[in-house]
Amino acid sequence: MKSNIGLFLTKRAQLNARSEALVEVERKRRFTFAELNERCNRIANALIAKGVGKGDRVALLMMNGVEYVESFYACAKIGAVTVPLNWRLVPSELEFLVNDSGSVALLYDNEFDEAVAELHSQKTCAKHWIRVGDNGCCPGWSDNYDEITKSTHGDEPATVAEGDDRLFIMYTSGTTGLPKGVVHTHNTTMWGSLTLNMTCDMRPGDNYLQVMPLFHVGALTPAIAIIHNGGKLVIMRAFDPNRVFDVISGEKCETSLLVPAMLQMMWASPRREELSASSIRWVLSGAAPVPVSVIMDYERIGIEVHQVYGLTESCGPACVIGAADAVSKAGSAGPAFFHTEVRVVDESGEDVEVGGVGEVIVRGPHIMTEYWNRPDATAEALRNGWLHTGDLATIDAEGFVYIQDRMKDMIISGGENIYPAEIENVLTGHPAILECAVIGLPSEKWGETPLAIVSLKEGETATPEDIIAYCADKLAGYKIPRAFEFSSDIPRNPSGKILKRILRERYAGQAAEQG
C-alpha cells in the first residue's frame, strides 16, 4: 500500500465500511466510512475533470464539516496539495495566501460569499471556484459543490502521489509578520498521525470531539489520526461553550483537543457539573501554556488534561505530558512524543544544563520539509536535521520540557531574564482572573518592566495592589508586574495563541510602572 494519506480513508472504507466515520453536529449528518470515501471520490473525480492534478494547489475556505474532510482526502488521492485558509482573515490577507501558494482552485462555504467575490474581483491566480452550500445563488464564475459531485462517479481515482510528494501547505499564523507556508508531505503527515496514535490513549472506535478549526494543524493532524485509527470524528463547525456539553453527552465523546481558553470557558459554565459524569477520558491542550490550576480542576473530576507542545512545522507533535505525570509535573509540556526527539540548547547548539534556559529544537520524521518558496527561512529553521523553534524552555533530569516563552517575548529587566509565561501561569491562579497576558514595557530605570493585561471573571473585582500581594510569595520581586491594564479584549489567533504583537502595538508608549 502506498504511503498516500488519501488511501488511509480508502482502506478504512474496506475494513470498517459500516462503522460511523463522521458526524456533523449542526446539520445532523452522519456518514459511514464507505459513505465518506464515496463522497471523497466524487469530489476527487470532479477536480480531475477540471484539470486539477498532481502538485496543483487547492485552497479550502470552509468551516468544519464533511466537505472539508472529503475535499482534503480527495486532494490527497489525486496528488493535489491542499492549502487550508484561515476563515477569520480579511480578503486582502486571503489574497496573499492564495497567490503566494499559487492555488489553481478555491473551494469555499457560502457564508464567505462576500469575501470570495472580492477575491475573485482581484484576479487572483485561482482558475476554479467551487461553492459549498444551498443558501443563495452561485455566481456565474463559480461551480456548485453538490452539482459537480453528483454529476461524476464515486470510483477510486488513480493514486499518483505518495511518500515525499507534497500533501498540504499550512500557513503559520503570522504573529510576527507575513505568514510562511509550512510544507508537509504524505510521509511527514503519516508520521504525525502515527506519532499521535503511538503516544496518546487513542483507541480504535473512539469518538473524537473536533472543535478546533481544521485549517489549524492542531485540528487537522488529530482528524487524520482518528481516521487512520478507525475512530469517529464528531465535528462542530465552531466551538460553542454551552452547546459542547450536549455534543459530548449525545455522542459520548471520549477525547478531544481543546485550547486552554476553551477549557476555562467550559469550567466557568453553569453546566460544569456535567463534566464529572461525562464520557470524556482525557483531552490534549496546547497552543498556549495550560495553567496549573486548570489541570488540577479537571483532574479532581477525573478528566486528564495532557498539556501538549507542538508546532505547525512538526505536524503537531513535539512534547506531551502523560497521564501519570500530568499532576506531579504540572506546568511541564512533558517529554518528547514517540518518534520524536527534543533538545534544549544554548546559542552554540550545546545542550543546556538541567534547569538552564535554552532554545527548543525538534527532530523526527514528521517535521516539515520546507517553507514554501522561502529558502532563507527554511535554512534558518532547519539546521543539521533539527527544527529550531524559537521557543525558550528548561528541561529537567528526566527529560521533561518546561516551555518558558518565545525568544522574542522574553523581557530583560535590570539585566535579568523574565519569561512572561511564568508570570501568566501565576496570575491565572488568582481567583478573580479569567485570563491574562504579560508583555514588556520600556522602563528608564530597568530597561524593560512587565505589563500585565488582565481579564477578570464575571462579577469579580481585583486591584493592582491585590494582584501584587497575591504574587508576593509566588514570584521573585523583579518578576512581579507593577503595571496593569484591565481588559476583556485579549486578542488571540484561531489556535488560541495570544497575539502579543497586537498588545505591544496597543500599549506602546504607556507609562511603565504604576506601583
Secondary structure, DSSP 8 states (H G I E B T S, - for coil): ----HHHHHHHHHHHSTTSEEEEETTTTEEEEHHHHHHHHHHHHHHHHHTT--TT-EEEEE--SSHHHHHHHHHHHHHT-EEEE--TTS-HHHHHHHHHHHTEEEEEEEGGGHHHHHHHHHTT-S--EEEEE-SSS---TTSEEHHHHHHTS--S-------TTSEEEEEE---SSSS--EEEEEHHHHHHHHHHHHHHS---TT-EEEE-S-TTSHHHHHHHHHHHHHT-EEEE-SS--TTHHHHHHHHHT--EEE--HHHHHHHHHSTTGGGGGGSS--EEEE-SS---HHHHHHHHHTT-EEEEEEEEGGGTEEEEE--GGGTTTTTT--BSB-TT-EEEEE-TTS-B--TT--EEEEEESTTS--EETT-HHHHHHHEETTEEEEEEEEEE-TT--EEEEEEGGG-EEETTEEE-HHHHHHHHTTSTTEEEEEEEEEEETTTEEEEEEEEEE-TT----HHHHHHHHTTTS-GGGS--EEEE-S---B-TTS-B-HHHHHHHTTT--S---
